[in-house]
Amino acid sequence: MDKNILTKTAKALVALGKGIVAADESSGTCQKRFDAVGIPCTEETRRAYREALITAPEIETYISGIILYDETINQKTASGKPFPEILKEKGIIPGIKVDMGAKDLALHPNEKITDGLDGLRERLAEYKAMNARFAKWRAVITIGEHIPSSACIHANAHALARYAALCQEADIVPIIEPEVLIDGDHTIKRSYEITEKTLKKVFEELASQDVMLEGVILKASMVIAGKSAVKQSTPEEVAEATVKCLLASVPKNLAGVVFLSGGQSDEQASANLNAINKIGNAPWPLSFSYARAIQNPVLKIWAENPSTNTAKAQAALLFRSKMNSLATEGKYSKNLEKQRPY
């Protein structure tokens, strides 16, 4: 483990005003996204769409890293250049999703455990040879009646810690993502309770595996009421609860925190991130690692006519990236949405 490499990479990923695009959808998830906009989900259409994302002009102004999927990291542009090489030339750090998805947790109905530790050391070596410098692993925590169980939180926290240790052994920065799902009718108070419990267990397990926190990034859920809750959370409520939860749960020497959007709308994700950063005084950078909250308008525009709409789709990507970049400094405003090119 090279502590200098890990620390340098982690700092670059959470550099001021920059965030991460999650373009690591599995083929199955891609199928759902493409079906929703009415285009066939073939290897070529997936490649072409991802090329539009990766080659967007000036995207490096706001984006520090892009998380790829196994298929994507092996793909090339129409002219034959590997995607990671394109990113490297633009000064964007290539990353890779390495988990194998959430599966049913034995003896615990409606709860999940993430697979993928078997063979991970060897896969990390392969991805490193392809220029991947950071990785991502997602755990899924569901809030419901009598869940999550302590067993579910512990199992996922332990898996995240083992994954993080293997990444650091390979000089790859681990992004740890213990996602507390926004699905459900739970209150923001319940969200806070479960998020705090989950994060405390995750960092307890990271310590037990001797993971160096200066070379780790947390991909965190915002503390927010469930999508079906009677009372929805305002940006100010989300910010106050989220910052309070992080301060109570996350060690100060962590490299940084990037938030997942978790099903929030594009504008909601930007507004909530902005409110969080307006509070200030956090010991870590607070940025973003969004998938749908950045890609929603991009895919919709591109799908209308893939052969002619690439430039328009890339303009949408640049705009949403800029809005979230401003939010990392507390400078986003809903009025800025009037300038969007779509």
Phi, psi and omega in degrees: 000125178258103185298325181294317179297314182297314181295317181297315180296315181298317179297320180295325181291331180247033178299151184306128176080006181238154178218189187240137173265126175269103178243044189249027179298135175291169179300325179293316178294320177302320179303314180297316181296316182289321177301322183294334180251006171077034175235148181294141180260087178249168178302323181289319179292324177296317180297315182296318179295316180294327176297321178300320178294310189289329183264007181304125181299135174068009181297334180295346177297326186241347186243127181267330183208155175230127179274125180255169177250164183307316179297317187292319183293341178265357183272165182229163174289170178300334180272358174098010180266130180301141181305314180300328179293320177300313181298315181300319179295329180275354182082019177257134184278124177284135176235172184214132173283127184242353178283162183254019176096161181274130180241165180299135178275122183304135177070007182227086181305140177070015177237156187235153170229140183272130178270162171134001180287327179296125179076008184294322180303316181290321179293322178298321178297320179294316181291326178297322178294340178265013176083010175291130182242354172213164183224169179221142177224125183252129170252153184240121178243118182258133176263125179200192179292117180070009176227153012280151175277159175298327179297318180294313180297317181294316182298316181289323178295319179295318178296318178299320181292318179294319175300314182298320179296318179295322177298311183294328174302326182266008183063031176249129181287124177274130165264123180257128186235087174271085188282120171270111189297144179277348180294137177124180182247022182289155180279167177294330177296317178293321177301316179300312183303312183286322180296316179297315180298318181294312182296320179298320179291320179300313182287334172295317180290323177298319178296322181293337179262006179061035178284135181277111187292335177294346178245031180229142172240133176268125171262104192256151169280143170286148176278111190208149177295153180298155183301333181260007181294146178298316179257115178276154185273138174279161177305322181294321178292318178299315182297312182299313182291320182293312181295318178299317180295316180296316180297330181276345191237336191250126178300148185290339183271006174298145183295321182177169178236130172240138183265146171269155181274328171061027179100001174291156175289166182304308183291323180298317180296321178290316181296319180291320177297320179298315180296322178299315183284339177291334178296318176071183176066017175283146181283354181231156171297142179240104187234206185226153170218079187260148174250278183297324183292349172251321188275342184312302181290332182296309181295320181299314180292315182297320184292336179299325176195086184305332183281340183235347189261011183301314182297320178294318179296319179294326177295322177294319178298316180296320181295312181295324177296319178296317179300317180287329174297315177298323180295331178292344179247009180070027184247010179280146175218143179301332178298332180294338180296340178294341182271358187296142184272026182213000000 
